[in-house]
């Protein structure tokens, strides 16, 4: 018997694993994340701004690979904020059945309340909300679980929005100075599902992507997937892989067969061959 838990939290996963213990059911856990997106000062800023929006506001932020921890090299942070804010003004919030809509409602009211509470704590810790931070004011959306796309600038990583997976359209940005600092920030998480790197330096792209502890790393793009590529995480983002040849191996068991092809009788039974 196989048990697969859809994107969820570590607590739900522990419950599934405990319940699978008696029957030794194999589990493949694809859980949540708090994915980092690192933007270096040599990146194409237009591409980086689009990547941050894709990673945070796409699917209304309800994505297990949401790049909600943005680490931006200090010299370009003001420009990145400016570009993201300008693009966010054109985001259409509304009915998900309307093809013009970019950001629809969240699944539950509890998610909206969780975001409000997390933002309130973040502000008390010194964070600044650059835009958004509340449900939309449009009266036609008052009856739904909507939340406006939000950007939070954080003075350091010990901020609530840097640790809590809100599963909503909220991005949290922190400045960094060196490559080593950015990698350390990216890996400072109990999760390890997605990650992103924006740089035009190919050597740096390889170097940094190899050091980020995550099952997926996008370079100069974000939220691109294919059924040919394995999908899964490290740490509390789960184990096992979906898609790609590795997912097939999840459903197979290797059998070993030994055959003695010698015409001679089997040798001393007390000597391991």
N, C-alpha and C positions, 0 to 999 in steps of 0.2 A: 504494500500500500504506500502511495506517495501522498504527502501533504504539502501543499504550497501555500504560503501566506502571502497575499498581495501586499503592496507597499503599506507598511504600518510601522509601529514603534517597537523598540526592544522589549518592552513589557509584554506586549501581545505575543511576540515571538517566543519569549520564555514560556508562556502559557502553552503554546503549541508544542514546543520541544518537550516539556514535562509530560503532556498528554500522549506524546508519541513514544515515550520511554518503554512502556509495558509491551508494546507490539514491535518495538525496534523499527518503527516506520521511518523511512528516510525522509528528511525534510530539506527543502530548498528555500531559503529565506531571503526574499528581496525586500529590504526594509527601507527606512528613510535615510535622510542625510542632511548635512549642513555644508554644502559644497563650496569650495573656494574658487574664485576667479581672480587670477593675478594679472594686472595690467602694468607692463613696463613702459618707461618713458619713450621708447623707440617704437611703440605699437602704432598701428593705424588707428587713430582715435575715433574715427567714424565707425570702424568695424568693432572696436572695443565697446563703444556706447551701445551699439546694436546688440552685441553679445550679452552685455549686462541686462538689457531690457528683455532679451529672449530668455535669459536664465532666471529672471525674477518675475516678470509680468506675463510671460507666455503661459497659457493654461491657467490664467489668474493666479499664478504662483503655486498652484496645486500640483507640483511636480516633485518626485522624490529626488531628482537631480538638480533642483533649483539652486542656482549659484548665489545664494543669499549672503555669503561672506565675500565681499569684494575687497581686494587689497590692491591699492592704486599707488604707484610711485609718487612720492610727495609733490614733485614739481608739476605733475599733470593733473593732480586731484581737482583743483578748481575748474579746469577745462572739461574734465570728464563730467563733473556735476552739472556744469552749464549745458553740455550737450544732452545728457540724459533728461534733464528737466525740460529742455526745449522739445524733445521728442515726446515726452510724457504728456505734454499739453494737447497732443493730437490723438491720444489714446481714447477710444470710444468704449465706454462702460455701458453694458446693456444686456438685453435678452440674448442668450447664447444661440438661439435659433435664427437670429438676424445675422446675415453674412457680413454686415458692416461692423459687428461687435468685435472688439479686441479682448476685453476683459469681462467675463461673466460673473455670476454670483459664486460664492463659496458653498461648499456642500452643506455646512451646518452653521447655525447661529453660534455654536460653541467656538468655532474657528474665529469668527468675528470678535467675540469676547476675549479670546486668547490673544489676538493681535493687539487689541486695545490695551489689555493689561500689560503685555510685553513692552509696548511702546511707552507706556506710562513709567514703567520701571527704568527703561533705557534713558529717558529724559532725566529722571532723578539721579542717574549715574553719570550724567554729563553729556549725553548724546544730544544732537540737534536734528530735528526733523526739517529737511530742506523743502519737501513738498509732500502733500497727502497727509496721512496720519489720522484719517477719519473716514467714515462711510460717505459716499457721494451725497451731495445736497439735492440732487434732482428728485423732485417729488414722485416721479414715475417709478423710481427705483426704491422707494421707501419700504415696500413690502418684501424686499428680497434680502439675501445675505450678502450684500455687496460691500466691498471695501476699496477705497481709492488707491491706485498705485502710489507707493510711498518710498521715499529715499531718506535714510537715516545716516548722518555723518557721525562717526564715533571717534573719540579722542584716543581710544586704545581698544584692545580686544576683550577686556573684561566688562563687556556691556551685554545686557540681556538679549538684545537682538542678534548678537554674535553666537549665541549658544542654543537658543530655543528654536526648534523647527516649527514655524508658525503655519506653514502650508497656506500661504496667502501672498498677495502682491507687495512684498516688502523687501527692499534691498538695503544692505547695511555696508557702508564703505569705511575703510580705515586706511590711513596713509602708511607707507613703508619707505625706507631709505635704501636698503641693500638687498641684493638677491637672496642672501642667506637669511635675512630677516623675513622676507616674504615666504620662503619655504617653511621656516619655523612656524609662522602664523598659520599657513595652510594646513600643516600637520597637527596643529594644536586643537584636536577635536576627537571625540569618541567615535565619530563616523568616518566613512571612507568610501563614498559611492562615486560621485562625479567630481570633476575639477576642470578648470580652464586656464589657459595661458595665452596672453596676447603680447606678442613681440615679433619684430621683423628680423631678429637675430636667430638664425637657424640653430647654431650651436647652443645658445641659451635655451631655446625651445626644447631641444633634446635633453639638455642637462637638468632643467627644472622639472619637466614632465616625468622624468625617471625618478626624481626624488620625492614627488608628491605621493603620499600613501592613499591611493584611491583606485577603484576598479576601472575607472574611465577617465581619460584626460583628453579634452579637446584643445587644439591649438589654433588660434585665430578664428574660431567659430564656437558655437555652443548649441546643445540639444540637437545634434545630428545623430541619427541612429540608423541601423541597418539590420535586417534579420541575419546577415552573414557575420556580424560582429558580436562577440560575447558581451552580455550585460549583467553586471553584478558588482558587489562591493566588498570592502574589508571591514574589520572591526564590528561595530554595532550596526553597520549597514547591511549585515547579513552574510550569507555564504551560498555557494552554488552559483551557477551561471545560466542565464536565459539566452536564447539565440546562439548562432554560431555552432560549430561542431562540438564545442564543450558542453552545450546543453544536451546533446544526444548522449554523451557519455554519462550524464546524470541518470539516464534510464537504462544503463547497461551494467553488466557484471562480467569481469574478466574471469575466464576459466583456464586453469593450467592443467595440461595433460603430459605426463612423462611416459615414454615408451622405451623399453630396453630392446635395442635392435641387434644386440650381440647374440651369437649362436651358443655362447658359453653359458653355463648355469650362473645364476646370480651369485655374487661374491659374498664374503663374510657379512652376515646380517648385522654384526655389531660395529661395522665401520660405516660411517655416514658417507654416502657418495655425493 
